[in-house]
Amino acid sequence: MKTGIIFDVKEFSLNDGDGIRTTVFFKGCPLRCIWCHNPEGFSSARELFLTQNGCTHCGLCQKSCSHPDCQGLGRCIHICPQGLVKAVGREVDATQLASEIRQAEDLLLFGGGVTLSGGEVMLQPEFAIELIEALKPLHVLIETCGYAPTETFSRVASHCDTVYFDLKLADRDLHRTYTGVYNDLILQNLAWLQNSGIDFRIRTPLIPGITDTDENLAAIATLAKCATVELLPYNPLAGAKYAGLGKNFTTQIQADHSRIRDTASLPDHFILK
């Protein structure tokens, strides 16, 4: 049995694919998008999350603790009287996780299914493949940034029913500036996906002044050809979790978060969610 590390499982999800779905969030991501609203997915290791609001700084959680759940975190995650201290990330085996998910199989079979998201699914390929196989005949969708060796990408993608492929920036240097990596490998995997026969759609987050420019969307339209492109509005609450993980959210996103694009100027295969 293959094991992997995840940071959340959300049932009755309506925003991660068609129908009612259960979404599994894989932990670990090779990108560092400055607008990311899932910073707990960055690291592939268990982390400490400290909710700031309500903390009285009593110091109880900093006392030594021998409980197995608390090892390696430097805090006791059980002693806080307000319940503000928790661990993010748990190791699970694919068969057990599939069994838990399939308890809702009767519901998920009716036009919905399971979505594997993150973080990045492709960082845990063996675990992902075993989980997908254990979930059949449920519909399985993968959300991916596309940044993985093409051999890995193609092997995992070939096991699932649908791929949601993130394409954030077409320009190579801008992609490096705002996500931490060049997009060469991403575009290589997109080209493979377009010729694979696998059901897929492209998703582009509309980050004010960064990805929502006319130049970027025109370039994405060229790369996407006639594939469906979902445009995802920016989440103005994206930075809410960073402090709890001891991270700082960017101050680079200064534009009007409420701005809605004129969809009449977009290609027909672009959908504003």
Backbone torsions as a table, in degrees:
resi	resn	phi	psi	omega
1	MET	NA	136.3	179.2
2	LYS	-89.9	140.1	176.6
3	THR	-112.5	154.4	177.4
4	GLY	-145.4	174.7	178.2
5	ILE	-119.9	129.0	-179.4
6	ILE	-125.1	163.4	177.5
7	PHE	-120.3	-4.8	176.5
8	ASP	-169.1	154.5	169.2
9	VAL	-133.5	119.4	-178.5
10	LYS	-113.3	123.4	176.9
11	GLU	-91.3	159.6	177.4
12	PHE	57.3	38.6	177.6
13	SER	-78.7	136.4	-178.9
14	LEU	-116.7	1.9	-174.2
15	ASN	-117.2	7.7	-176.8
16	ASP	-120.8	41.8	-178.7
17	GLY	126.8	176.3	-176.5
18	ASP	-72.0	144.3	175.2
19	GLY	73.0	-169.3	177.6
20	ILE	-83.7	129.4	-173.3
21	ARG	-134.7	159.0	166.6
22	THR	-105.8	126.7	-177.3
23	THR	-108.9	127.4	177.5
24	VAL	-105.6	125.3	-178.1
25	PHE	-101.5	111.1	177.9
26	PHE	-76.0	145.5	-178.9
27	LYS	-98.7	134.4	-178.7
28	GLY	110.8	129.8	-179.5
29	CYS	-148.2	137.6	179.8
30	PRO	-82.4	-11.1	179.5
31	LEU	-100.8	159.8	174.1
32	ARG	-132.5	65.4	179.7
33	CYS	-62.7	130.7	-172.7
34	ILE	-69.5	-15.2	-179.3
35	TRP	-100.8	4.5	-171.9
36	CYS	-57.0	134.4	178.0
37	HIS	-103.9	10.7	174.2
38	ASN	-126.0	61.4	-177.8
39	PRO	-63.4	-19.5	176.5
40	GLU	-69.6	-8.5	176.8
41	GLY	-93.0	-4.2	-178.4
42	PHE	-62.7	-59.1	-174.8
43	SER	-82.6	147.2	176.9
44	SER	-89.1	2.0	-179.1
45	ALA	-105.7	160.8	173.1
46	ARG	-62.1	143.9	-178.7
47	GLU	-133.7	164.4	176.7
48	LEU	-96.9	132.6	174.9
49	PHE	-118.0	121.8	-178.9
50	LEU	-114.2	110.3	176.2
51	THR	-70.0	123.3	-173.5
52	GLN	-77.2	-42.4	-176.2
53	ASN	-69.8	120.9	179.1
54	GLY	103.0	-10.1	-180.0
55	CYS	-70.0	129.8	179.0
56	THR	-99.2	1.4	179.5
57	HIS	56.7	42.0	-179.0
58	CYS	-73.3	-22.0	176.9
59	GLY	85.8	-0.3	-177.4
60	LEU	-60.2	-39.3	-175.7
61	CYS	-70.4	-14.0	-178.4
62	GLN	-91.8	-2.3	176.5
63	LYS	-72.5	153.2	-178.7
64	SER	-60.8	143.4	-176.1
65	CYS	-143.7	135.0	-178.4
66	SER	-104.1	3.2	-178.7
67	HIS	-64.2	135.0	-178.6
68	PRO	-55.9	-33.3	-179.3
69	ASP	-64.6	-23.0	-171.2
70	CYS	-100.2	-6.2	-174.8
71	GLN	-66.3	134.9	178.3
72	GLY	84.3	-2.3	-178.1
73	LEU	-102.4	-17.0	178.6
74	GLY	77.1	6.3	179.0
75	ARG	-145.0	161.2	169.5
76	CYS	-91.6	123.8	-176.6
77	ILE	-91.8	0.2	-176.5
78	HIS	-108.8	-16.8	-168.0
79	ILE	-89.0	-17.4	-175.8
80	CYS	-59.1	123.1	-179.0
81	PRO	-65.9	-21.2	179.3
82	GLN	-96.6	-5.5	-178.5
83	GLY	67.4	35.9	-174.0
84	LEU	-95.7	-3.5	-176.6
85	VAL	-112.9	127.5	178.4
86	LYS	-148.9	161.4	175.1
87	ALA	-95.9	141.9	176.9
88	VAL	-111.4	119.4	179.7
89	GLY	114.1	130.7	174.6
90	ARG	-143.0	144.7	179.0
91	GLU	-87.7	131.7	-179.7
92	VAL	-136.3	153.9	172.4
93	ASP	-96.7	150.1	-171.2
94	ALA	-60.2	-42.5	-177.2
95	THR	-65.5	-42.5	-179.9
96	GLN	-65.6	-44.3	-179.5
97	LEU	-63.3	-42.1	178.3
98	ALA	-61.1	-39.5	179.4
99	SER	-63.2	-40.8	178.4
100	GLU	-63.9	-44.7	-178.0
101	ILE	-65.6	-38.3	-173.9
102	ARG	-74.0	-2.4	173.2
103	GLN	-64.1	-23.3	177.2
104	ALA	-104.2	23.1	-173.5
105	GLU	-57.6	-41.7	-178.2
106	ASP	-58.1	-36.5	179.2
107	LEU	-77.0	-43.1	-175.0
108	LEU	-70.4	-21.4	179.8
109	LEU	-73.0	-17.8	-177.2
110	PHE	-90.3	75.6	173.5
111	GLY	80.3	0.5	179.7
112	GLY	-114.8	-138.8	179.7
113	GLY	151.7	-148.7	-176.8
114	VAL	-123.1	137.1	176.4
115	THR	-115.9	130.1	174.7
116	LEU	-101.3	117.9	-174.7
117	SER	-129.6	-160.8	-179.1
118	GLY	-170.4	-151.5	10.2
119	GLY	49.5	-158.5	-178.7
120	GLU	-135.9	119.3	-178.4
121	VAL	-60.8	-37.5	-173.0
122	MET	-67.9	-12.5	177.0
123	LEU	-76.3	-15.1	179.3
124	GLN	-128.1	63.9	-170.7
125	PRO	-64.3	-43.1	-177.3
126	GLU	-66.2	-42.2	176.9
127	PHE	-62.7	-43.1	-179.1
128	ALA	-62.4	-45.4	-178.3
129	ILE	-64.0	-44.5	-179.5
130	GLU	-65.5	-37.4	178.3
131	LEU	-65.1	-44.4	179.3
132	ILE	-59.7	-45.9	-178.6
133	GLU	-64.9	-35.7	-179.5
134	ALA	-74.0	-17.4	-178.9
135	LEU	-90.2	-11.9	-178.7
136	LYS	-60.4	139.9	14.2
137	PRO	-94.5	17.0	178.1
138	LEU	-62.9	144.6	175.2
139	HIS	-69.5	127.4	-179.2
140	VAL	-118.9	126.2	179.2
141	LEU	-115.2	139.8	177.0
142	ILE	-113.8	130.7	170.0
143	GLU	-99.8	124.4	-174.9
144	THR	-141.2	148.0	173.8
145	CYS	-82.6	-9.8	176.6
146	GLY	81.0	4.3	-177.1
147	TYR	-96.5	91.2	179.9
148	ALA	-162.1	156.1	174.0
149	PRO	-53.3	138.2	-175.6
150	THR	-58.6	-34.8	177.2
151	GLU	-60.7	-43.0	178.1
152	THR	-68.4	-46.7	-178.3
153	PHE	-58.0	-49.1	-176.5
154	SER	-66.3	-36.4	-178.6
155	ARG	-67.2	-44.5	179.9
156	VAL	-70.3	-45.9	-177.4
157	ALA	-60.4	-33.1	-177.7
158	SER	-68.9	-15.5	-179.9
159	HIS	-90.7	-17.8	-174.4
160	CYS	-98.1	172.9	-178.1
161	ASP	-90.4	-35.9	-176.3
162	THR	-144.2	147.3	175.7
163	VAL	-121.5	127.1	167.9
164	TYR	-99.1	114.9	-170.5
165	PHE	-108.2	115.3	178.4
166	ASP	-74.1	126.2	174.0
167	LEU	-130.6	99.0	-168.2
168	LYS	-89.1	-47.8	-177.0
169	LEU	-140.0	133.0	179.8
170	ALA	-81.4	-31.7	-178.3
171	ASP	-73.6	128.6	-174.4
172	ARG	-61.6	-46.9	-176.0
173	ASP	-72.5	-38.6	176.9
174	LEU	-65.1	-35.8	177.3
175	HIS	-61.5	-42.5	178.1
176	ARG	-63.9	-40.2	-178.3
177	THR	-63.8	-42.7	-170.8
178	TYR	-100.6	-13.2	179.4
179	THR	-122.0	-12.7	178.8
180	GLY	93.8	-9.0	-179.8
181	VAL	-137.7	154.8	171.3
182	TYR	-73.8	159.1	-175.2
183	ASN	-99.5	13.3	-178.5
184	ASP	-55.5	-49.7	-178.2
185	LEU	-66.7	-37.0	178.7
186	ILE	-62.4	-45.9	179.9
187	LEU	-68.3	-32.9	175.9
188	GLN	-63.7	-42.8	179.4
189	ASN	-71.6	-31.9	175.2
190	LEU	-64.2	-42.3	178.5
191	ALA	-61.4	-42.3	177.1
192	TRP	-61.6	-45.4	-177.1
193	LEU	-61.8	-40.4	-178.3
194	GLN	-64.4	-24.3	-180.0
195	ASN	-103.1	5.3	-172.1
196	SER	-87.2	-22.5	-173.9
197	GLY	85.0	-1.8	178.4
198	ILE	-77.5	138.6	175.8
199	ASP	-64.1	129.1	-179.6
200	PHE	-153.9	161.4	167.9
201	ARG	-143.4	154.6	-179.1
202	ILE	-96.7	142.8	177.7
203	ARG	-126.7	133.6	179.2
204	THR	-128.9	118.4	176.5
205	PRO	-74.6	137.1	-179.4
206	LEU	-90.0	87.9	180.0
207	ILE	-89.9	120.8	-173.4
208	PRO	-54.2	124.9	176.4
209	GLY	75.4	-0.7	-176.9
210	ILE	-120.4	-64.9	-178.7
211	THR	-99.6	-14.9	-174.2
212	ASP	-91.1	13.1	-179.1
213	THR	-73.4	154.2	178.3
214	ASP	-60.8	-36.9	-178.9
215	GLU	-64.3	-44.2	-178.2
216	ASN	-68.4	-43.5	-178.3
217	LEU	-67.9	-33.6	176.4
218	ALA	-66.9	-39.4	178.9
219	ALA	-68.1	-38.6	177.2
220	ILE	-65.7	-38.2	177.3
221	ALA	-59.6	-38.6	178.2
222	THR	-67.3	-43.7	-179.8
223	LEU	-68.2	-35.2	-176.1
224	ALA	-76.7	-18.4	-175.5
225	LYS	58.1	-117.3	-178.9
226	CYS	-107.8	9.5	179.8
227	ALA	-66.1	148.7	177.0
228	THR	-65.6	132.2	177.6
229	VAL	-119.9	117.5	175.7
230	GLU	-91.6	128.0	175.7
231	LEU	-99.5	120.7	-173.4
232	LEU	-104.6	121.1	179.2
233	PRO	-59.1	147.2	178.3
234	TYR	-65.9	138.0	177.8
235	ASN	-89.4	107.3	-176.8
236	PRO	-66.8	-11.0	178.3
237	LEU	-97.9	17.3	-174.3
238	ALA	-56.8	-32.1	-174.5
239	GLY	-87.3	4.5	-170.4
240	ALA	-63.9	-30.3	-173.3
241	LYS	-92.1	-11.9	-170.0
242	TYR	-62.4	-44.4	-177.5
243	ALA	-61.0	-37.3	-179.9
244	GLY	-63.5	-23.7	179.4
245	LEU	-100.3	4.5	-179.3
246	GLY	75.3	24.6	-179.2
247	LYS	-115.0	160.0	178.4
248	ASN	-107.6	135.5	177.2
249	PHE	-86.2	152.3	-176.8
250	THR	-65.9	154.3	171.3
251	THR	-110.8	12.6	-175.1
252	GLN	-81.0	-17.2	-177.5
253	ILE	-94.3	99.1	-171.9
254	GLN	-113.6	-9.1	-174.4
255	ALA	-72.4	175.4	-179.1
256	ASP	-69.1	110.3	-177.2
257	HIS	-68.6	-20.6	-175.4
258	SER	-90.6	-1.6	-176.6
259	ARG	-64.0	134.0	176.9
260	ILE	-115.2	129.3	-177.6
261	ARG	-69.1	156.0	171.7
262	ASP	-79.4	105.4	-175.0
263	THR	-68.8	-16.7	-179.2
264	ALA	-65.3	-23.3	-178.3
265	SER	-88.2	-2.7	-176.5
266	LEU	-94.0	154.0	175.5
267	PRO	-60.1	157.2	-177.1
268	ASP	-61.5	-27.6	-177.2
269	HIS	-89.0	9.8	174.1
270	PHE	-96.4	131.9	-179.9
271	ILE	-120.6	124.9	175.3
272	LEU	-88.4	114.1	-177.5
273	LYS	-78.5	NA	NA
